[in-house]
Amino acid sequence: MAENAEVDERVDLDDNYMEEEDDDVEEHVDEDGVDSGGDENGEENDEEEFEDSKSGVDGKDQSLEVERSHFVTEHVEDEEKPTASISEEEKEKHAQLLALPPNGSEVFIGGLPKDTSEEDLRELCEAIGEIFEIRLIKDKESGESKGYAFVAFKRKEVAEKAVDELHSKEFRGKTIRCSFSETKNRLFIGNIPKSLNEDDFRKAIESVGPGVENIELIKDPLNANRNRGFAFVLYYNNACADYSRQKMASANFKLDGNNPTVTWADPKSSPDHSAASQ
């Protein structure tokens, strides 16, 4: 039973997970100063018909059979054309999501002078590694910097280096703070049919969107052939996770007849230099 309690503690259905990213940012900053199944085509002929066909008696029937087979083939190809088109569109979208930096490649920088510009931040961070994006957070009314920013690097290793080099660094007369940004890339999925096996669940999840890195379908400790009705799915980055979250939230998406509940899950234990630890 201790195992059940431990698993249950990992489930977070808090509505705050559905808030916009800027709301999450404010929480940081307050403390930081932040088949095609066609016909069988009449192939079940009896023995007498088979003998006739060999002697050429039913040549006309064979001709009709060829024509019908040709029609069925054309019909199937017509049905497959839209599917192939959608598939290519989805593949392109998946490629775009996977081209974005992986989770863990973004850092939070706080304690910045209010007059810091994006150019200033770029100059500060480009010496560490290749930058993907800089988001300097500004007041919506005044347009003035709030004193913190998010910098996404192209690789996680560079983000780690940035935390080591920039945290407690003097920048334009102020001591800045640098930590990992806690972007969400883990989903909680509930209302899963308890009879659904792990292979079928994995196929269903991977068919929705790209970047699935780990799937935890929680097993029933009293019955190895059943699950407990919920799972956790870890994605390559926030963009992949959010794309799949929206797809699975659609009424058209079902798991063996069930509409699952899908929400953000708590991130797993964070590094020591995470923004939460500060």
GUKE-466465 format. One record per residue (C-alpha): residue in three letters; x, y, z negated. Coordinates in nm, 4 decimals, always signed. Example, Ala and Ser with C-alpha at 12.3 -4.5 7.8 and 13.67 -1.06 7.14 Angstrom:
resn|u|v|w
ALA|+1.2300|-0.4500|-0.7800 $
SER|+1.3670|-0.1060|-0.7140 $
***
This chain:
resn|u|v|w
MET|+0.0000|+0.0000|+0.0000 $
ALA|+0.2988|+0.2307|-0.0495 $
GLU|+0.3662|+0.2010|+0.3216 $
ASN|+0.0103|+0.3196|+0.3982 $
ALA|+0.0490|+0.6229|+0.1736 $
GLU|+0.3824|+0.7107|+0.3307 $
VAL|+0.2331|+0.6974|+0.6805 $
ASP|-0.0697|+0.8983|+0.5795 $
GLU|+0.1520|+1.1746|+0.4411 $
ARG|+0.2914|+1.2253|+0.7888 $
VAL|-0.0494|+1.3100|+0.9345 $
ASP|-0.1158|+1.6795|+0.9592 $
LEU|-0.4468|+1.7933|+1.1010 $
ASP|-0.4132|+2.1479|+0.9723 $
ASP|-0.5937|+2.3941|+1.1970 $
ASN|-0.2942|+2.6266|+1.1721 $
TYR|-0.1219|+2.4088|+1.4303 $
MET|-0.3612|+2.5406|+1.6926 $
GLU|-0.2606|+2.9055|+1.6342 $
GLU|-0.0665|+3.0982|+1.8941 $
GLU|+0.3125|+3.0983|+1.8892 $
ASP|+0.3292|+3.4596|+1.7775 $
ASP|+0.1315|+3.3718|+1.4634 $
ASP|+0.3867|+3.0995|+1.3831 $
VAL|+0.6615|+3.3547|+1.4412 $
GLU|+0.5089|+3.5988|+1.1920 $
GLU|+0.5218|+3.3297|+0.9226 $
HIS|+0.8957|+3.2918|+0.9831 $
VAL|+0.9543|+3.6631|+0.9691 $
ASP|+0.7532|+3.7462|+0.6585 $
GLU|+1.0059|+3.5534|+0.4562 $
ASP|+1.3085|+3.6393|+0.6650 $
GLY|+1.2219|+3.9988|+0.7061 $
VAL|+1.0234|+3.7137|+1.0288 $
ASP|-0.8188|-0.2812|+4.3910 $
SER|-0.9150|-0.0954|+4.6046 $
GLY|-1.1187|-0.4094|+4.6181 $
GLY|-1.2484|-0.4521|+4.9696 $
ASP|-1.4471|-0.7445|+5.1144 $
GLU|-1.2956|-1.0868|+5.1264 $
ASN|-1.3527|-1.0491|+5.5009 $
GLY|-1.5427|-1.3746|+5.5350 $
GLU|-1.2394|-1.5928|+5.4800 $
GLU|-1.4315|-1.8609|+5.2917 $
ASN|-1.5301|-2.0454|+5.6077 $
ASP|-1.6513|-2.4022|+5.5837 $
GLU|-1.4603|-2.6840|+5.7455 $
GLU|-1.6790|-2.6967|+6.0585 $
GLU|-1.6323|-2.3259|+6.1320 $
PHE|-1.2613|-2.3646|+6.0853 $
GLU|-1.2487|-2.6419|+6.3450 $
ASP|-1.4537|-2.4327|+6.5896 $
SER|-1.2222|-2.1373|+6.5495 $
LYS|-0.9246|-2.3570|+6.6320 $
SER|-1.0880|-2.4602|+6.9599 $
GLY|-1.1648|-2.0982|+7.0477 $
VAL|-1.5437|-2.1399|+7.0252 $
ASP|-1.5888|-1.8466|+6.7879 $
GLY|-1.3463|-1.6097|+6.9574 $
LYS|-1.6152|-1.3440|+6.9449 $
ASP|-1.6468|-1.3806|+6.5671 $
GLN|-1.2729|-1.3432|+6.5338 $
SER|-1.2848|-1.0227|+6.7362 $
LEU|-1.5554|-0.8860|+6.5062 $
GLU|-1.3466|-0.9886|+6.2082 $
VAL|-1.0469|-0.7933|+6.3381 $
GLU|-1.2618|-0.4856|+6.3980 $
ARG|-1.4116|-0.5037|+6.0505 $
SER|-1.0683|-0.5483|+5.8961 $
HIS|-0.9480|-0.2426|+6.0871 $
PHE|-1.2450|-0.0410|+5.9591 $
VAL|-1.1828|-0.1433|+5.5981 $
THR|-0.8155|-0.0469|+5.6299 $
GLU|-0.9016|+0.2967|+5.7664 $
HIS|-1.1603|+0.3482|+5.4919 $
VAL|-0.9105|+0.2605|+5.2180 $
GLU|-0.6489|+0.4907|+5.3680 $
ASP|-0.8988|+0.7777|+5.3753 $
GLU|-0.9792|+0.7213|+5.0095 $
GLU|-0.6119|+0.7154|+4.9146 $
LYS|-0.5167|+1.0388|+5.0883 $
PRO|-0.6610|+1.2780|+4.8208 $
THR|-0.5103|+1.0659|+4.5431 $
ALA|-0.1680|+1.0806|+4.7048 $
SER|-0.2000|+1.4596|+4.7393 $
ILE|-0.2910|+1.5038|+4.3723 $
SER|-0.0123|+1.2687|+4.2741 $
GLU|+0.2450|+1.4787|+4.4578 $
GLU|+0.1122|+1.7933|+4.2924 $
GLU|+0.1370|+1.6302|+3.9514 $
LYS|+0.4886|+1.5078|+4.0234 $
GLU|+0.5948|+1.8614|+4.1089 $
LYS|+0.4426|+1.9940|+3.7860 $
HIS|+0.6122|+1.7206|+3.5835 $
ALA|+0.9465|+1.8069|+3.7402 $
GLN|+0.9010|+2.1727|+3.6445 $
LEU|+0.8293|+2.0800|+3.2819 $
LEU|+1.1310|+1.8513|+3.2608 $
ALA|+1.3521|+2.1251|+3.4079 $
LEU|+1.2894|+2.3380|+3.0986 $
PRO|+1.5393|+2.3119|+2.8095 $
PRO|+1.4976|+2.0226|+2.5645 $
ASN|+1.3580|+2.0645|+2.2173 $
GLY|+1.6221|+2.1952|+1.9781 $
SER|+1.7846|+2.4285|+2.2312 $
GLU|+1.6178|+2.7461|+2.1007 $
VAL|+1.7442|+2.9529|+1.8076 $
PHE|+1.5919|+3.2254|+1.5917 $
ILE|+1.7998|+3.5375|+1.5254 $
GLY|+1.6862|+3.7682|+1.2469 $
GLY|+1.8135|+4.0804|+1.0730 $
LEU|+1.8774|+4.2619|+1.4005 $
PRO|+1.9019|+4.6439|+1.4127 $
LYS|+1.5703|+4.7852|+1.5303 $
ASP|+1.7308|+4.9449|+1.8357 $
THR|+1.8733|+4.6131|+1.9629 $
SER|+1.7917|+4.5505|+2.3293 $
GLU|+1.7722|+4.2281|+2.5301 $
GLU|+2.0965|+4.3312|+2.7016 $
ASP|+2.2644|+4.3548|+2.3607 $
LEU|+2.1463|+4.0048|+2.2721 $
ARG|+2.2534|+3.8660|+2.6070 $
GLU|+2.5998|+4.0068|+2.5608 $
LEU|+2.6137|+3.8557|+2.2108 $
CYS|+2.4930|+3.5080|+2.3127 $
GLU|+2.6369|+3.4560|+2.6607 $
ALA|+2.9808|+3.4179|+2.5072 $
ILE|+2.8507|+3.1039|+2.3346 $
GLY|+2.6863|+2.9330|+2.6312 $
GLU|+2.4412|+2.9506|+2.9208 $
ILE|+2.1122|+3.1190|+2.8294 $
PHE|+1.7734|+3.0130|+2.9623 $
GLU|+1.5545|+3.2836|+2.8068 $
ILE|+1.5603|+3.5695|+2.5546 $
ARG|+1.2462|+3.6848|+2.3729 $
LEU|+1.2959|+3.9982|+2.1672 $
ILE|+0.9843|+4.0353|+1.9524 $
LYS|+0.8363|+4.3845|+1.9561 $
ASP|+0.5525|+4.5607|+1.7789 $
LYS|+0.2430|+4.5568|+2.0023 $
GLU|+0.1482|+4.9146|+1.9226 $
SER|+0.4779|+5.0996|+1.8954 $
GLY|+0.6846|+4.8794|+2.1261 $
GLU|+0.9650|+4.8930|+1.8714 $
SER|+1.1721|+4.5836|+1.8001 $
LYS|+1.0707|+4.3927|+1.4879 $
GLY|+1.4303|+4.2986|+1.4194 $
TYR|+1.4242|+3.9389|+1.5358 $
ALA|+1.4357|+3.7367|+1.8549 $
PHE|+1.4329|+3.3874|+2.0023 $
VAL|+1.7094|+3.2782|+2.2357 $
ALA|+1.6701|+2.9572|+2.4371 $
PHE|+1.9899|+2.8006|+2.5641 $
LYS|+2.0004|+2.5400|+2.8382 $
ARG|+2.1487|+2.2719|+2.6135 $
LYS|+2.1032|+2.1661|+2.2520 $
GLU|+2.4769|+2.1559|+2.1949 $
VAL|+2.5008|+2.5260|+2.2736 $
ALA|+2.2189|+2.6049|+2.0300 $
GLU|+2.4056|+2.4175|+1.7576 $
LYS|+2.7173|+2.6164|+1.8350 $
ALA|+2.5167|+2.9407|+1.8221 $
VAL|+2.3838|+2.8620|+1.4739 $
ASP|+2.7361|+2.7913|+1.3505 $
GLU|+2.8888|+3.1034|+1.5028 $
LEU|+2.6131|+3.3612|+1.4638 $
HIS|+2.4721|+3.2887|+1.1196 $
SER|+2.5934|+3.5557|+0.8718 $
LYS|+2.7803|+3.7337|+1.1522 $
GLU|+2.8212|+4.1120|+1.1471 $
PHE|+2.6392|+4.2669|+1.4426 $
ARG|+2.6225|+4.6410|+1.4938 $
GLY|+2.6614|+4.7100|+1.1234 $
LYS|+2.4133|+4.4452|+1.0031 $
THR|+2.4487|+4.0846|+0.8896 $
ILE|+2.2308|+3.8690|+1.1124 $
ARG|+2.0801|+3.5299|+1.0442 $
CYS|+2.0626|+3.2477|+1.2994 $
SER|+1.8715|+2.9218|+1.2698 $
PHE|+1.7022|+2.6603|+1.4847 $
SER|+1.3584|+2.7591|+1.6094 $
GLU|+1.0963|+2.5048|+1.5077 $
THR|+0.9106|+2.4584|+1.8335 $
LYS|+0.6510|+2.1825|+1.8317 $
ASN|+0.7080|+1.8747|+2.0449 $
ARG|+0.5236|+1.6056|+1.8477 $
LEU|+0.1552|+1.5157|+1.8797 $
PHE|-0.0843|+1.3364|+1.6482 $
ILE|-0.3419|+1.1201|+1.8294 $
GLY|-0.6434|+0.9850|+1.6412 $
ASN|-0.9622|+0.7905|+1.7159 $
ILE|-0.7627|+0.5223|+1.8963 $
PRO|-0.9502|+0.1900|+1.9366 $
LYS|-0.7978|-0.0358|+1.6738 $
SER|-0.7917|-0.3296|+1.9142 $
LEU|-0.5762|-0.1378|+2.1676 $
ASN|-0.2313|-0.2977|+2.1937 $
GLU|+0.0952|-0.1088|+2.2064 $
ASP|+0.1717|-0.1745|+2.5750 $
ASP|-0.1670|-0.0494|+2.6957 $
PHE|-0.1454|+0.2552|+2.4697 $
ARG|+0.2011|+0.3381|+2.6022 $
LYS|+0.0857|+0.3080|+2.9645 $
ALA|-0.2084|+0.5392|+2.8962 $
ILE|+0.0067|+0.8039|+2.7261 $
GLU|+0.2854|+0.7973|+2.9835 $
SER|+0.0334|+0.8325|+3.2668 $
VAL|-0.0865|+1.1664|+3.1252 $
GLY|+0.2308|+1.3710|+3.1309 $
PRO|+0.6113|+1.3609|+3.1421 $
GLY|+0.8796|+1.3655|+2.8769 $
VAL|+0.7559|+1.0953|+2.6377 $
GLU|+1.0536|+1.0087|+2.4194 $
ASN|+0.9032|+0.8048|+2.1382 $
ILE|+0.5635|+0.6523|+2.0591 $
GLU|+0.4614|+0.5370|+1.7118 $
LEU|+0.1330|+0.3482|+1.7207 $
ILE|+0.0751|+0.2861|+1.3501 $
LYS|+0.0108|-0.0823|+1.2869 $
ASP|-0.2400|-0.2281|+1.0434 $
PRO|-0.0258|-0.3905|+0.7698 $
LEU|-0.2981|-0.6501|+0.7091 $
ASN|-0.3451|-0.7467|+1.0744 $
ALA|-0.0522|-0.7417|+1.3177 $
ASN|-0.2891|-0.7532|+1.6159 $
ARG|-0.4592|-0.4254|+1.5266 $
ASN|-0.3545|-0.0635|+1.4808 $
ARG|-0.4777|+0.1872|+1.2226 $
GLY|-0.6434|+0.4127|+1.4764 $
PHE|-0.3768|+0.6814|+1.5072 $
ALA|-0.0317|+0.7424|+1.6510 $
PHE|+0.2505|+0.9969|+1.6876 $
VAL|+0.4085|+1.0834|+2.0216 $
LEU|+0.7377|+1.2715|+2.0531 $
TYR|+0.8114|+1.4661|+2.3745 $
TYR|+1.1225|+1.6040|+2.5450 $
ASN|+1.0161|+1.9617|+2.4805 $
ASN|+0.7242|+2.1783|+2.3763 $
ALA|+0.6087|+2.2331|+2.7359 $
CYS|+0.5721|+1.8591|+2.8026 $
ALA|+0.3904|+1.8076|+2.4730 $
ASP|+0.1507|+2.0970|+2.5287 $
TYR|+0.0731|+1.9857|+2.8848 $
SER|-0.0158|+1.6349|+2.7646 $
ARG|-0.2089|+1.7734|+2.4673 $
GLN|-0.4371|+1.9709|+2.6953 $
LYS|-0.4836|+1.6784|+2.9335 $
MET|-0.5768|+1.4388|+2.6520 $
ALA|-0.8137|+1.6937|+2.4986 $
SER|-1.0266|+1.6745|+2.8144 $
ALA|-1.3577|+1.4893|+2.7889 $
ASN|-1.2506|+1.2865|+3.0927 $
PHE|-0.9581|+1.1289|+2.9091 $
LYS|-1.0479|+0.8120|+2.7209 $
LEU|-0.8613|+0.5343|+2.5458 $
ASP|-1.0544|+0.2140|+2.6054 $
GLY|-1.3805|+0.4130|+2.5932 $
ASN|-1.2861|+0.6461|+2.3058 $
ASN|-1.2201|+1.0181|+2.3322 $
PRO|-0.9100|+1.0605|+2.1139 $
THR|-0.8473|+1.3525|+1.8812 $
VAL|-0.5223|+1.5274|+1.9728 $
THR|-0.3409|+1.7923|+1.7696 $
TRP|+0.0079|+1.9038|+1.6760 $
ALA|+0.1878|+1.6929|+1.4179 $
ASP|+0.4427|+1.8062|+1.1643 $
PRO|+0.7938|+1.8082|+1.3077 $
LYS|+1.0182|+1.5468|+1.1548 $
SER|+1.2785|+1.6531|+0.9005 $
SER|+1.4524|+1.9661|+1.0225 $
PRO|+1.8283|+2.0419|+1.0324 $
ASP|+1.9778|+2.2261|+0.7360 $
HIS|+2.0034|+2.5462|+0.9399 $
SER|+1.6386|+2.5492|+1.0416 $
ALA|+1.4345|+2.8647|+1.0096 $
ALA|+1.2103|+2.6891|+0.7555 $
SER|+1.5064|+2.6226|+0.5255 $
GLN|+1.5793|+2.9943|+0.5216 $
***
